Amino acid sequence: MWPKHPAPTQPYPPLPLIEGDRTIETDQDQRQLTTWYTQRAVKFIEKNKTQPFFLYVPHNMPHVPLFVSSIHQGKSKRGLYGDVIQELDWSVGEILKSLKKNGLDERTLVIFASDNGPWLLYGDHAGSAGPFREGKATTFEGGLRVPCIMRWPTQIPSNQVVRELAATIDILPTLATLAGAKLPADRIIDGRDIWPLIKMQPGAKTPHEAYFYFWGQHLQAVRSGPWKLHFPHTYTKPDPVGDAAKPGKYATKEIGLELFNLEQDIGETTNVAAQHPEVVKRLQSLAEAAREDLGDSGLNREGKNVRPVGRVTE
């Protein structure tokens, strides 16, 4: 998205705007992207209002470089980043208004989520992870835990919070269940149907015994219930952070074998591995099973190199 990126080690080619398989414009005015996507979304709803449909609207914003239309420019109290978020809020509102206008409001499941935490390298163009540790490009909660809001007035209780573990990998199997569709039989699907959680059925629990945090092919952490165990690994931390639209620089940090109770320590600040050796052992066993299944380019519990292996399906 950044043909003229200020970091000379990151050259980007001219930016194409693609419709289907055809490039219709190059280096377009990115200030209009959010508006264009929103208009396309509304038109799609209008076109398909008499039949079931799936609409996916992955906005480029607030990924850097930031752009906002003149209508929303300078309107927030948070500078350009705030303006961008305000325009995204407008976009969601336009889509919801379209659903209501076309009589679809009460029978449409709306999911609003993000893909990762803030890219802290870009300073005040990055957003904030709030109480969570670090940000994008790490396996700490600040890098991977994101907001998720779901709305379906006739099916989902309003103003409720689900605190069980779920992930975006669960959306596919959940939607397939709701639509009465079969999942692909030629591959393993790691996600699970989380409709009982979404609907807040009494006693509903996460369908995941554990969740594995990989960086590339390296298993860096595992979570089960409130417990999250980090394995020894390096990670990047902005030092210093960027100024406005210019990126900062990364410093390399290290973490050892450290255990956190996310219910009591959401910021992953206090290592309690010594106090809970039985939890460490259980999570290590879960990690070993994951390594056998998915591989690991990092180190095992004895600190020995682990040869990456691939998952094999019939």
C-alpha positions, 0 to 999 in steps of 0.5 A, a space after each residue: 500500500 506504500 509505493 513511496 515508503 520512507 524506509 529505503 530497504 522496503 521498496 514497493 511497486 506501483 499500487 494497483 487497484 484490481 477489480 476481479 482479475 483486471 487492474 483498473 487503476 494504478 496509484 489511485 487516491 487512497 483517501 477514497 478507499 474506505 468510501 469506495 469499499 462502503 459503496 460497493 458493500 451497500 450495492 452488494 446488499 441491494 443486489 442480493 437482498 432477496 437471497 442468502 449472501 455472504 459479504 466480506 468487507 476487509 478495509 485497508 485502513 487503519 493499516 499504514 499509510 493512513 488516508 481519510 476522505 475530506 469529509 472526515 479529515 480533521 474531525 476527530 480528537 485523535 489526529 489522522 488515526 482518529 479520523 481514519 477510525 471515525 470513517 470506519 465507524 461511518 462505514 459500518 453504520 452505512 452497511 447496518 443502515 442498508 441492512 435495515 433499509 432492506 428488511 434484513 436487519 433482524 435476520 443477518 449475522 454481522 461480525 466485526 473484528 480485526 486481524 492483529 494488534 497495533 503496529 506500534 512501530 508507527 507511533 501515533 499512526 498505530 493505535 493502542 493495545 491498551 492493557 495488553 503487552 506489545 503489539 503486531 509481529 509478536 505472540 503476546 496478547 497485544 499482537 494477537 488479541 483483537 476486538 470482536 463484536 457480533 450482532 444478530 438481534 433475533 439470535 444473540 443476546 445484546 450487551 453481553 460479553 463472552 470470555 471463553 477463548 475463540 479465534 477467527 479460525 472458528 468463523 468458517 466452521 461456525 458459518 458452515 454449521 449455520 448455513 447447513 454446509 459441509 466443511 471441505 473433506 480434503 483438509 484438516 480444519 483447525 477451527 471449531 463451531 463456536 455458535 454455543 458461545 456466540 448464542 451464550 447457551 448456558 454452560 457453553 465452553 470453548 471447544 479448544 483444549 489449547 490454542 497455539 501461538 506460532 510465529 512463522 513455523 516457530 511455536 512460541 506459546 500455548 494457551 489453555 484456559 487462563 494459562 499461557 506458557 511462552 517458550 524461550 524466543 526473541 521478539 521485536 519491540 519498537 525502540 524508538 517508536 515512529 513519528 507520525 507516518 515514519 516507522 521507528 526502529 526495532 530492538 530485539 528482546 528475549 523471553 524465557 520459559 514463562 507462565 502467565 495467568 491471563 485472568 489475573 495478569 492480562 498484561 503478561 507481566 508476572 511469570 508464575 512458572 515456579 509456582 505452578 510447575 504442574 501447569 507448565 508440564 501440562 502445557 509443555 505436553 500439549 505443545 509437544 503434541 502440536 509439534 508432532 502435528 505441525 512442526 516447529 522450527 524453534 526449540 523443544 522443552 530441552 532446548 534442542 533444535 526441532 526439525 520442522 515437519 508438515 501436517 500430512 492429510 490423507 
